[in-house]
Amino acid sequence: TKVVGPRAGAKKAAPPSRERALDGDPQAAPSEADLTRAQILRACDASLKRLQTTHIDLYQIHWPERWVPKWGESQYVAAKAEAGAHTLEGFDAVVSTMGELLSSGKIKHWGLSNETTFGVCMFVEASRRLGVAPPISIQNDFSLCFRTFESELAEACAPAHCNVSLLAYGVLNGGALSGKYLDGSASPGARFNFVQQLDMGGFQGRYKGEQSNAAIREYAALAQSIGVQPAALAQAWAYSREDMGAVIIGATSVAQLEANWAAAKLELSADTLAKIDEIHVRHRNPNLTD
């Protein structure tokens, strides 16, 4: 599970939710989530109670507390980063709190998510300096349509350097890499059809833009040519990456779960991997929005 910080998503909803889980007063919760010691400890206790467990195997920071380009963004904007810099707890403070949770036995390991090369290196360096076990994982967006991890972030995370394993999410591009949104076979309950019914049309739009669809058509055609499903191709490719610690899967049916498991055992030939790279060169990281 994760602890959420400021600047995105559930920053206002998380503190009241923690209080409800711990039988506290939601009205007395902080107005926004942050990564102060008090909020991290409170969030961890709330997760332990929800999960009905005595410890968490892997506790992740959901996204950086500082401003960074994420979820399809690629450009670092100094002005955005500087605007809230005075409110940051900073790497040392967060690492110290994680060390406290490790010492208490409430968590066994900790990790990062949606993090950058700079962030990984700073967290690992702070851990070494403070004598805290470093982060062991990074849960980042990674797929045939978004391979940015493979550059300098992979170098930083490599076993010979920071030794941080990739836990890949978005491997199916929100389901789009299955091809079901292109051929019309997606059910009404499929992710993007469902959120459209909820008037959330912009939800994860990076996964289904025209640039991404153009690439998905080629990957789907390649999958058909070798006799596998497009989703299996996308997942098997992810499993083949040397950086991979684990591929995060999602299933809303037994059939999807079985397909996920089959993809984990599918080995792609060198020729297929080369053809994937050729498509990548033609459609390089089409999920990027800037």
C-alpha positions in Angstrom: 0.0 0.0 0.0 1.0 3.7 -0.2 1.1 7.0 1.6 -0.1 9.9 -0.5 1.5 13.4 -0.4 0.5 16.8 -1.7 0.1 18.1 -5.3 -2.1 15.5 -6.9 -5.1 13.3 -6.8 -6.4 12.5 -3.3 -4.4 15.2 -1.4 -7.6 16.5 0.2 -9.5 13.2 0.6 -6.8 11.2 2.2 -6.5 12.8 5.7 -10.2 12.5 6.5 -10.2 8.9 5.2 -7.4 8.1 7.6 -9.4 9.5 10.5 -12.5 7.5 9.6 -10.4 4.3 9.5 -9.0 5.0 12.9 -12.3 6.1 14.5 -11.1 9.7 14.7 -12.8 12.9 13.7 -12.6 13.5 10.0 -13.3 17.2 10.6 -10.1 17.5 12.6 -8.0 16.1 9.9 -5.4 18.2 8.1 -6.8 20.1 5.2 -4.4 18.4 2.7 -2.2 15.4 2.6 1.6 15.9 3.1 4.6 13.8 4.0 5.2 15.1 7.5 6.1 12.6 10.1 2.7 12.8 11.7 0.8 12.2 8.5 3.0 9.3 7.4 2.6 7.6 10.7 -1.2 8.2 10.8 -1.5 7.0 7.2 0.4 3.8 8.0 -1.8 3.1 11.1 -4.9 3.6 9.0 -3.6 1.2 6.3 -2.8 -1.4 8.9 -6.3 -1.2 10.3 -8.0 -1.4 6.9 -5.8 -4.3 5.8 -6.3 -6.0 9.2 -2.7 -6.9 9.5 0.2 -6.3 11.9 2.7 -5.1 9.3 3.0 -4.0 5.7 5.4 -5.8 3.4 6.0 -2.8 1.1 5.1 0.8 1.9 5.4 3.2 -1.0 5.4 6.9 -1.4 2.6 7.3 -4.0 4.2 10.3 -5.7 6.9 12.9 -5.0 5.9 15.7 -2.6 7.8 18.1 -4.8 6.5 19.1 -8.2 7.8 16.8 -11.0 6.6 16.0 -14.5 4.5 12.8 -14.3 1.6 10.9 -15.9 2.6 11.7 -19.4 4.4 15.0 -18.8 8.1 15.2 -19.7 9.2 18.8 -19.2 10.6 19.9 -15.9 9.4 23.4 -15.1 11.5 25.2 -12.5 8.9 27.7 -11.7 6.4 25.0 -10.7 9.0 23.3 -8.6 10.0 26.5 -6.8 6.4 27.6 -6.1 5.9 25.1 -3.3 9.4 24.3 -2.3 9.0 26.1 1.0 6.4 23.5 2.1 8.5 20.4 1.4 9.5 18.1 4.2 12.5 17.0 2.1 14.3 13.7 1.6 16.0 13.4 5.0 12.7 13.9 6.9 10.8 11.4 4.9 13.6 8.8 5.1 13.8 9.3 8.9 10.1 8.6 9.2 10.4 5.5 7.1 13.3 4.4 9.3 11.0 4.8 12.3 8.3 2.6 10.7 10.9 0.0 9.8 12.3 -0.1 13.4 8.8 -0.4 14.8 8.1 -3.4 12.6 5.0 -1.8 11.1 6.6 -2.0 7.6 9.2 -4.5 6.3 10.4 -2.5 3.3 9.6 0.8 1.6 9.6 2.0 -1.9 8.9 4.9 -4.3 6.3 5.5 -7.0 6.0 7.9 -9.9 9.6 9.0 -9.0 12.4 10.5 -11.1 16.1 9.7 -11.4 17.0 12.6 -9.1 14.5 11.5 -6.5 15.7 7.9 -6.5 19.3 9.0 -6.0 18.5 11.5 -3.3 16.4 9.0 -1.3 19.1 6.4 -1.5 21.8 8.9 -0.6 19.8 10.1 2.4 19.2 6.5 3.5 22.9 5.8 3.5 23.7 9.0 5.4 21.0 8.4 8.0 21.6 4.7 8.4 18.1 3.7 7.2 17.4 0.7 4.8 17.0 2.3 1.4 14.0 2.0 -0.9 13.8 -1.3 -2.7 11.3 -0.6 -5.4 9.9 2.1 -7.7 6.3 1.7 -9.1 6.3 3.7 -12.3 4.3 3.8 -15.5 5.9 1.5 -18.1 4.6 -0.1 -21.3 5.2 -0.5 -25.0 3.8 3.0 -25.3 5.8 4.5 -22.5 9.4 3.3 -22.2 11.0 6.4 -20.6 12.2 4.3 -17.7 14.7 2.6 -19.9 17.0 5.6 -20.1 18.8 7.3 -17.1 16.2 6.1 -14.6 17.1 2.5 -15.4 20.7 3.3 -14.9 20.1 4.8 -11.5 17.9 1.9 -10.4 20.3 -0.8 -11.7 21.6 -3.4 -9.2 25.1 -2.0 -9.5 23.9 1.5 -8.5 20.8 2.1 -6.3 19.4 -1.4 -6.7 15.8 -0.4 -6.9 13.5 -2.8 -8.7 10.8 -1.6 -11.1 7.2 -2.5 -10.3 5.6 -1.6 -13.6 2.0 -0.3 -13.7 0.1 0.6 -16.9 1.7 -2.3 -18.8 -1.5 -2.6 -20.8 -1.9 1.1 -21.2 -5.1 1.0 -19.1 -6.3 -1.9 -21.2 -5.8 0.0 -24.5 -2.9 -2.3 -25.6 -5.4 -5.2 -25.7 -6.8 -3.5 -28.9 -10.3 -3.8 -27.5 -11.0 0.0 -27.8 -9.9 0.0 -31.4 -12.0 -2.9 -32.6 -15.0 -2.1 -30.5 -14.9 -5.3 -28.4 -14.6 -3.5 -25.1 -17.5 -4.2 -22.8 -19.5 -1.3 -21.2 -17.7 -2.1 -17.9 -14.2 -1.8 -19.4 -12.2 1.0 -17.8 -12.5 3.8 -20.3 -16.1 3.0 -21.2 -17.0 2.9 -17.5 -15.3 6.3 -16.6 -17.0 7.8 -19.6 -20.3 6.9 -18.1 -19.2 8.6 -15.0 -18.4 11.8 -17.0 -14.6 11.2 -16.4 -13.7 11.4 -20.1 -10.2 12.9 -19.4 -9.3 10.1 -17.0 -5.8 8.7 -18.0 -6.2 10.3 -21.4 -2.5 9.6 -22.2 -3.3 5.9 -22.7 -5.8 6.4 -25.5 -4.8 9.4 -27.6 -4.4 9.2 -31.3 -0.6 8.9 -31.1 -0.9 5.9 -28.7 -3.7 4.4 -30.9 -1.4 4.5 -34.0 1.2 2.5 -32.1 -1.3 0.1 -30.6 -2.5 -0.8 -34.1 1.0 -1.8 -35.1 1.6 -3.8 -31.9 -1.8 -5.5 -32.3 -0.9 -6.5 -35.9 2.4 -7.9 -34.7 0.7 -9.9 -32.1 -1.7 -11.3 -34.6 1.1 -12.2 -37.0 2.7 -14.4 -34.3 -0.6 -15.9 -33.1 -1.0 -14.3 -29.7 -3.3 -11.8 -28.2 -2.2 -8.1 -28.2 -2.4 -8.0 -24.4 -0.2 -11.1 -24.1 2.4 -9.4 -26.3 2.4 -6.3 -24.2 2.7 -8.2 -20.9 5.3 -10.7 -22.2 7.5 -7.9 -23.5 7.3 -6.2 -20.1 8.3 -9.5 -18.4 11.3 -9.7 -20.7 12.9 -6.5 -19.5 16.0 -6.8 -17.4 14.9 -4.0 -15.1 11.7 -5.7 -14.2 11.0 -6.6 -10.6 7.3 -7.3 -11.1 4.6 -6.6 -13.6 1.4 -5.3 -11.9 -1.7 -6.9 -13.3 -5.4 -6.1 -13.0 -8.2 -8.5 -13.7 -12.0 -8.1 -13.5 -12.7 -11.7 -14.5 -11.2 -15.2 -14.2 -10.5 -15.2 -17.9 -8.4 -12.0 -17.7 -6.5 -13.5 -14.7 -5.8 -16.6 -16.7 -4.6 -14.5 -19.7 -2.3 -12.5 -17.4 -0.8 -15.7 -16.0 -0.3 -17.1 -19.5 1.5 -13.9 -20.6 3.9 -14.3 -17.7 5.0 -17.7 -19.1 5.2 -16.5 -22.8 8.7 -16.0 -24.2 9.0 -13.8 -27.2 11.5 -14.6 -29.9 14.5 -12.4 -30.6 12.8 -11.5 -34.0 9.6 -10.4 -32.3 11.5 -8.3 -29.8 13.4 -6.7 -32.7 10.1 -5.9 -34.4 8.8 -4.4 -31.2 11.8 -2.1 -31.1 11.2 -1.1 -34.8 7.7 -0.1 -33.9 9.0 1.8 -30.9 11.3 3.8 -33.1 8.4 4.8 -35.4 6.1 5.6 -32.4 8.5 6.6 -29.6 6.7 6.9 -26.2 3.4 8.1 -27.7 1.8 8.4 -24.2 3.9 11.6 -23.7 1.6 14.6 -23.5 4.2 17.4 -23.7 
